[in-house]
């Protein structure tokens, strides 16, 4: 269950459309982030409203955890916050930016990245040095979930394959090669399918 007073970070759908709406991945994330992370362009909205109102896009960091030619993969268990994604395979770690993230995101990109690392560390424990790059934005208006969310795709390149889960909703956490991910594609959530289809470009 979501806390009744949970507020999540959003931007107006009209701003996204004004900057250039798209379907799938966009590999020019900075153009959007400069606007999204400017004061006044993002704000917090009650999650129950944000989940059903397509006038807003919830900003979701979506971190792909990579080691050499492998990617972290897991299945969302029954304790997943988004019930519409339960039992789906995923290669994305991350979630909603909440008001408890200290409302720093309007300040600068460094503050946003710090919030993302906090978010990822709530779900998994990374015991390796890593490099965090923002590589793309992800939008999917073909699903009920996707129409009210906008993903910021990060790639965490790890020096070693040392991760373990912290959240109960993460099950079967493992590193898989591209071929193994493609074999599981049809059981994945839509965002992960979109990322797997462009994995080589995302990992450049």
N, C-alpha and C positions, 0 to 999 in steps of 0.2 A: 504493500500500500504506500502511496505517496503521502508525506506529511500534509495535513490540510492547509497549512500556511506556506507551503513551498512556493518560492518565486524563482523563475528561471529567466536567463538572459535571452532577449529577443531583439530583432531588428524588424522594421516594417517591411512587408512584402513589396510595397511600392518602391522602397529604396533598392532592393535587390533587382527589381524589374528595370528601374531607371539606370542602374549600372550595367545591365545587360543580363537578363534572365537566360538560363540555359538548362538543358536536361543532361544528366550524367556528370562527367568530370570537366572541370575548367582548370587549365594549367597556368593561368595568370592570377593566382590568388591575391597578390599584393594590391592589385587595383581595387579589389573588393574590401580587403582588410583595412586599408587606409581609411575608407569611409566607415566601415562597420565599427572600428575602434576609435572613432572620433566622438568627442563629447556630444551628447544629445541625440546621437544616431542609434545608440543601444540603450536599453532600459530593462528593468525587471517586471515581469508580468506573472500573475498567479498561474501556476501550472495547469489547473483544470481548464482555465480559459485558453491558455496557449495551445493546449492539445487539440482543441476543436475549432479554433479560429484561424482560417487560412490567410487572414490579413497580416499575420505575423509569422516570422520564421525563427524558430528556436536555434540558437547557435550551439552546435555540438562538435567539440573536438573529437576527431576519430583517428586514433593513433595506431599505425601499423608497426608492429614490433619485429624488426628484421635482424637476422644474424647470418652474414654471408649470403648464401642463395636460398635461405629458408625464412619462413614467416610464421609468427606465432598464430595458432589457431585454437579455438575453443568452441564449446556449445553452451548456449545460454540456458541455464537451469531454471527451475520453477520459481526461484527467488528473484528473477530478473525484474527490474523496476518497470520495464515496458512489457506488459503481458502479451502484446501483439507479436513479440519476437521470441517468446519462449520456445525452446527446442530447436531453434535455428542455429546453424553454424555461423561463426564470425571470425574475421581477422582484425576487427576494429576494437580498440580499448578506449573507453572514455564515456562521457555522459554530459548531462546538463550542467551548465554553469549556474550555480545557485547564488543567492544573495549573501550566503555565508562565505562566498569566495572574496569577501572584503570589498566588493564593488570597485575593483581596481581596473576593470577592463576598458573603461573609457580613457584611461590615462595614456598607455602606450603598449606597444607590442610585447615588450619585455615583461610587463605585468601580466599580460594575457598568457604568455608562455609559462610563467611561474604558476598560474592557475591551472594550466593544462597538466603540468607535471604533478601538481597536487592531486588532480583528478585521477590521473593514471595510477599514481601510487596508492590511491585508495582501493584500486581493483587488483593490481598486481604488485609484487615486490621485485624490483629490478636490482640485481646484485652484480652489475657490470657497468663500466663507463659507457656512455652512449652520446650520440649526436642527434639533436632534434631539428628536423627541417620541416617547414610547411611546404608541401609540394602541389597541392591542388585544393579546389573547393568541389563539393559533391552535392548535387541536387537531384532529387527524384520525385517528381510530381505525379508519378503513375500509381502511387500507393497512398493509403490513408495516413500512414505514419510519415512518409516522406514529404507529403504536401505541407506539413507544418514544421519541418526541420530542415536545417542547412548544415552540412558537414564541412569542417575544416580538416583536411586530411594531412596528418603529420606522419613522418617516417622517423622512428627511433632506431638508429643503426647501432646495434650493440657490439661491444668488443668481444663478448663471450655470451654463450647461450644460457645465461643464468637468470631465470625468472621463476617465480612461483605465485600462485594465486593468493589473494587476500579475501576476495568476495565469494560468498557461497554460491552466487549465481554463475560463476565461471566453472565449467566442468570440462574434463578431458584436455587441459591445456598442454599443448605440445608444439614443436616446430615442424613444419612440413615444407617440402619443395613445391615449386609451381605445379608440377605434374600431379602431385598428390592433392593440391588444392583444387585444381580443375576437375579432378575425379569426384570431389565433394561439392562442386559448384551448385548443383540443383537443390541441395539441402541448406544452402546458406541464406542469410538475410539479404535483401536486395542490395544494400550498400556494399556488402562484401562481394557480391557477384560483380558489381560494377568495378570494384577495385581489382579483383582477380583478373578480369578481362583486360585491364590495362597495367598489369603488375610490372612489366618490364619498364614502362615509361615512368611509373611512380618511383621505381627504385634506381633510376638513373643517377 
